[in-house]
Amino acid sequence: MQAVRVTWLGLFLNTGLTLFKYAAGFMGNSAAMIADATHSLTDLATDIVVILGFRIIRKPADETHDYGHGKVEALLAGLCGITLIAAGGGIFWSGTHAIWHFFTGQEIERPGLIALIAAVLSVVSKEWLYQYTIGWGRKLNSNAVIAKAWDHRSDAFSSVGTTIGIGGAVFFGEKARILDPLAAVIVSVFIIKAAIPILRECMDELLEASLSGEKEMELHHLIMSVEGVRGTHKLRTRKIGPVIAIDVHILMDESLSLVEAHDISAKVEHLLRENFGAGTYISLHMEPVSYYAVPIARQQAETTTSRPEE
């Protein structure tokens, strides 16, 4: 599975990068680099969880999971978001602690050049890993992979701030050494900010949030484009991992035979899967309607499917 291969690549790179950053942080006396390495360490933990979790996601539907195991992906994305917040909080605490000691008269040691080299290497490698992972995440329509990509991007942002802080502390004298822990504090805010939308999307899926009003209107228009469909109502949608589930009542002329109504519903299903993926879960309920009731039904359908986006 490509999602697992992408995650394995991130795991290998993160392992080597984290070990090097910790070594550079301790050898170079850089609080910012040690904090940056700690952030990378959280990436390792989430990489391992994602790899294990995808083993569950790939399982087909069974007797106790009629809709498969796609919700595990939301849990994995949520875990990534939580670890990002935890990492950001830890970096913020360590940075403010060092700044406080600086203003109370404690000297901050000059970071070594190896810490600066590690920071630059981290920026380049993590940005490349972000671009690679986000590309596959969007192609696979996987929230967990996309969350991992933003995890890599937040690490790249962290390393940019670390590079600036360490560079200033190395080249601009004793007073500029406060830039090292200050960079760690500033970066921690960006890390936490990146985690919030990941957690929000995760909670939306776990709480069975509907698709956007725009998406639901697109669904309605697709269904109405099928010849024989007179209207729709009671449209319900939700996301299940990389796929969506659609429940809708479709109105058809009461004079149609059961075979004719079935053929129309089959065309609706085919069209929806063609546009939203072969794995789309579709539940259609056919309702008979007289010719004279069609305008009213269509007006009700427009009202039902046009709710505003959250």
C-alpha positions in Angstrom: 0.0 0.0 0.0 1.4 3.3 -1.1 0.4 5.1 2.1 2.5 2.7 4.2 5.5 3.1 1.9 5.3 6.9 2.2 5.2 6.6 6.0 8.1 4.1 6.1 10.2 6.6 4.1 9.4 9.3 6.6 10.2 6.9 9.5 13.7 6.1 8.1 14.5 9.8 7.4 13.1 10.9 10.8 15.2 8.3 12.7 18.5 9.4 11.1 17.6 13.1 11.3 16.5 12.9 15.0 19.6 11.1 16.1 21.8 13.6 14.3 19.9 16.6 15.6 20.1 15.4 19.2 23.9 14.8 18.8 24.3 18.3 17.3 22.1 19.9 20.0 24.1 18.4 22.9 27.5 18.8 21.2 26.7 22.3 20.1 25.0 23.5 23.3 21.9 24.5 21.5 18.5 24.5 23.4 16.7 25.3 20.1 18.3 22.3 18.4 17.5 19.9 21.3 13.9 21.2 21.2 13.8 20.7 17.4 15.1 17.2 17.8 12.4 16.5 20.4 9.8 17.6 17.8 11.3 15.2 15.3 11.1 12.5 18.0 7.3 12.9 18.1 7.3 12.4 14.3 8.9 9.0 14.9 6.1 8.0 17.3 3.3 9.0 15.0 5.0 7.3 12.0 5.0 4.0 13.9 1.4 4.5 14.9 0.3 5.3 11.4 2.1 2.2 10.0 0.4 0.0 12.5 -2.9 1.8 12.0 -2.9 1.3 8.2 -2.9 -2.5 8.8 -6.3 -2.0 10.3 -7.6 0.5 7.7 -6.9 -2.0 4.9 -9.1 -4.7 6.5 -12.3 -5.1 4.5 -15.8 -4.8 6.0 -16.8 -7.6 8.3 -19.7 -8.8 10.4 -19.1 -6.2 13.1 -17.9 -3.4 10.8 -20.3 -3.0 8.0 -18.6 0.2 6.8 -15.0 -1.1 7.1 -12.3 0.4 9.3 -11.8 3.8 7.7 -12.5 5.7 11.0 -9.2 4.5 12.2 -7.6 7.0 9.9 -9.4 9.9 11.7 -8.0 8.5 15.0 -4.5 8.5 13.5 -4.8 12.0 12.2 -6.1 13.1 15.7 -3.1 11.4 17.3 -0.8 13.3 15.0 -2.5 16.6 16.0 -2.3 15.8 19.7 1.4 14.9 19.6 2.0 18.2 17.7 0.4 20.2 20.4 2.3 18.3 23.1 5.6 18.9 21.2 4.8 22.6 20.8 4.0 22.9 24.5 7.3 21.2 25.4 9.3 23.4 23.1 7.5 26.5 24.4 8.2 25.6 28.0 11.9 24.9 27.5 12.4 28.1 25.5 10.7 30.4 28.0 12.7 28.7 30.8 16.0 29.5 29.1 14.9 33.1 28.4 13.9 33.6 32.0 17.3 32.5 33.2 19.0 34.8 30.7 17.2 37.8 32.1 18.0 36.8 35.6 21.7 37.0 34.8 22.5 33.4 33.7 24.7 33.2 30.6 23.6 31.2 27.6 26.4 29.2 26.0 27.3 30.0 22.4 25.9 27.2 20.1 28.3 25.3 18.1 28.5 25.4 14.3 27.4 21.7 14.1 24.0 22.8 15.5 23.6 25.3 12.6 24.6 22.7 10.1 22.0 20.3 11.5 19.3 23.0 11.4 19.9 23.7 7.7 20.0 20.0 6.9 16.7 19.6 8.7 15.0 22.4 6.8 16.0 20.9 3.4 15.1 17.3 4.2 11.8 18.0 6.0 10.6 20.3 3.3 11.4 17.7 0.7 9.6 15.1 2.8 6.5 17.4 3.1 6.3 17.9 -0.6 6.6 14.1 -1.3 4.1 13.1 1.4 1.4 15.8 0.7 1.5 14.8 -3.0 0.7 11.2 -2.1 -1.8 12.2 0.6 -3.9 14.2 -1.9 -3.6 11.5 -4.5 -4.7 8.8 -2.1 -7.3 11.2 -0.4 -5.9 10.1 2.9 -6.3 12.3 6.0 -3.7 10.4 7.9 -1.0 10.8 5.2 -1.9 14.5 4.8 -1.7 15.0 8.5 1.8 13.4 8.4 2.8 15.8 5.6 1.8 18.8 7.7 3.7 17.2 10.6 6.8 17.3 8.3 6.1 20.9 7.3 5.8 22.0 10.9 9.1 20.4 11.6 10.6 22.3 8.6 9.1 25.5 10.0 10.6 24.6 13.4 14.0 24.1 11.8 13.8 27.5 9.9 13.3 29.3 13.2 16.0 27.2 14.8 18.4 28.0 11.9 17.7 31.8 12.4 18.1 31.5 16.2 21.3 29.5 16.1 22.8 31.5 13.3 22.2 34.8 15.2 23.5 33.3 18.5 26.6 32.0 16.7 27.6 35.1 14.7 26.2 38.1 16.6 27.8 37.9 20.0 26.8 37.1 23.6 23.7 39.3 23.8 22.3 37.7 20.6 22.5 34.2 22.2 19.0 34.7 23.5 17.9 34.2 19.9 18.5 30.5 20.3 15.7 29.9 23.0 13.6 32.7 21.5 13.5 30.9 18.2 12.3 27.8 20.0 9.4 29.7 21.6 8.3 31.3 18.4 8.4 28.0 16.5 6.3 26.3 19.2 3.4 28.7 18.4 3.5 27.7 14.7 3.6 24.0 15.6 0.5 24.3 17.8 -1.3 26.4 15.1 -0.6 23.7 12.6 -2.1 21.0 14.9 -5.5 22.8 15.4 -7.0 22.2 11.9 -5.8 18.6 11.9 -7.7 18.0 15.2 -10.8 19.9 13.9 -11.0 17.7 10.8 -10.5 14.6 12.8 -13.3 15.5 15.3 -15.6 16.4 12.4 -15.2 12.9 10.9 -15.6 11.1 14.2 -18.7 13.1 15.1 -20.2 12.2 11.7 -20.1 15.8 10.3 -21.8 16.3 6.9 -19.9 17.2 3.8 -19.8 20.9 2.9 -23.0 22.5 1.5 -21.2 22.9 -1.8 -20.4 19.2 -2.0 -24.0 18.3 -1.1 -25.4 20.6 -3.7 -23.0 19.0 -6.3 -24.5 15.6 -5.2 -28.0 16.9 -5.7 -27.3 18.2 -9.2 -25.6 14.9 -10.2 -28.6 12.9 -9.1 -31.0 15.3 -10.8 -29.0 14.9 -14.0 -30.2 11.3 -14.3 -33.2 11.0 -16.5 -36.3 9.9 -14.6 -35.3 11.4 -11.2 -37.9 14.0 -10.2 -36.3 15.3 -7.0 -34.3 14.5 -3.9 -34.7 15.0 -0.2 -33.4 13.7 3.1 -29.8 13.9 1.8 -27.3 12.7 4.5 -23.6 12.5 4.0 -20.5 11.7 6.1 -16.9 10.8 5.6 -15.4 7.4 6.4 -11.7 7.6 6.1 -10.8 8.1 2.4 -14.4 7.4 1.2 -17.8 9.0 1.8 -21.2 7.7 2.6 -24.4 9.0 1.0 -28.0 8.4 2.1 -30.7 10.0 0.0 -34.3 9.7 -1.0 -34.9 10.1 -4.7 -38.3 10.9 -6.1 -39.6 9.1 -9.2 -42.9 9.1 -11.2 -45.4 6.9 -9.5 -46.3 5.3 -12.9 -42.9 3.7 -13.3 -42.6 -0.1 -12.9 -40.3 -1.5 -10.2 -37.9 -2.6 -12.9 -37.8 0.9 -14.4 -37.3 2.5 -11.0 -34.5 0.1 -10.2 -32.7 0.9 -13.5 -32.9 4.6 -12.7 -31.5 4.1 -9.2 -28.7 1.9 -10.6 -27.7 4.8 -13.0 -27.7 7.2 -10.0 -25.4 4.9 -8.1 -23.0 4.5 -11.1 -22.9 8.2 -11.6 -22.1 8.9 -7.9 -19.4 6.3 -7.8 -17.9 7.6 -11.0 -17.6 11.1 -9.5 -16.8 10.3 -5.8 -14.9 7.0 -6.0 -15.7 3.3 -6.4 -15.7 2.8 -2.7 -18.5 5.3 -2.0 -21.2 3.9 0.3 -24.6 4.7 -1.3 -28.0 4.1 0.2 -30.9 5.1 -2.0 -34.6 5.1 -1.0 -37.0 5.4 -3.9 -40.3 7.3 -3.4 -43.2 7.6 -5.9 -44.5 11.0 -6.7 -47.2 12.2 -8.9 -46.5 14.5 -11.9 -48.2 17.5 -10.2 -46.2 17.1 -7.0 -42.8 17.4 -8.8 -42.4 21.2 -8.5 -43.0 21.1 -4.8 -40.6 18.2 -4.3 -37.9 20.0 -6.3 -38.3 23.1 -4.2 -38.0 21.1 -1.0 -34.9 19.4 -2.4 -33.2 22.7 -3.1 -34.0 23.9 0.4 -32.7 20.7 2.0 -29.4 20.5 0.1 -28.6 24.2 0.3 -27.7 24.5 4.0 -24.7 26.8 4.7 -21.2 25.5 5.2 -20.1 25.3 8.8 
